[in-house]
Amino acid sequence: MAEKLKSTKSKKQTGVAAPVLQSLIGVCNGHKSNMDAARGELGAAVKKAEDVHGVHRKAFNDCRKLSRMEDAARADYLRAFDDYRAKLQLNSPPDLFESAEEGDEEKRRSEQSAKAKADDEAVERNTKALRGGIQQLAH
């Protein structure tokens, strides 16, 4: 514990001795320096994971926070988060580059206009012809 100064005056005054304060400041500054170094190492590790493995920095940091939560607190947070996302329409749109499920092409064609369907069929025929190679027409 810190030493308290005793006053010789009739009015009682207390306080922490100057050497104790200086020592405490030195200890705190040492811990702060260690924390700064640890933060730098942590940032470098996450940056490397981002560059090498494609880790999404913010999502990764959010998952780190979630992993430190108690199970009940995490479940409560995620339940509220999912509810808020739905209410604010923050759910991500479907990936444009995902492979289409079987039958999707037929469904898409059945829902489009006759002209668009004819255009699609012409593109498909031309694509097949090009894949077969370019051949010279007979004269």
Contacts in CASP RR format, 6 or more apart in sequence:
PFRMAT RR
TARGET T0000
AUTHOR 0000-0000-0000
METHOD contacts of the structure
MODEL  1
MAEKLKSTKSKKQTGVAAPVLQSLIGVCNGHKSNMDAARGELGAAVKKAE
DVHGVHRKAFNDCRKLSRMEDAARADYLRAFDDYRAKLQLNSPPDLFESA
EEGDEEKRRSEQSAKAKADDEAVERNTKALRGGIQQLAH
2 16 0 8 1.000
2 17 0 8 1.000
2 20 0 8 1.000
2 24 0 8 1.000
3 16 0 8 1.000
3 17 0 8 1.000
3 20 0 8 1.000
4 14 0 8 1.000
4 15 0 8 1.000
4 16 0 8 1.000
4 17 0 8 1.000
5 13 0 8 1.000
5 14 0 8 1.000
5 15 0 8 1.000
5 16 0 8 1.000
5 17 0 8 1.000
6 14 0 8 1.000
7 13 0 8 1.000
7 14 0 8 1.000
46 55 0 8 1.000
46 57 0 8 1.000
46 60 0 8 1.000
46 61 0 8 1.000
47 57 0 8 1.000
49 55 0 8 1.000
49 60 0 8 1.000
50 56 0 8 1.000
50 57 0 8 1.000
50 60 0 8 1.000
66 74 0 8 1.000
66 77 0 8 1.000
66 78 0 8 1.000
69 77 0 8 1.000
84 90 0 8 1.000
85 91 0 8 1.000
109 117 0 8 1.000
109 120 0 8 1.000
112 120 0 8 1.000
END
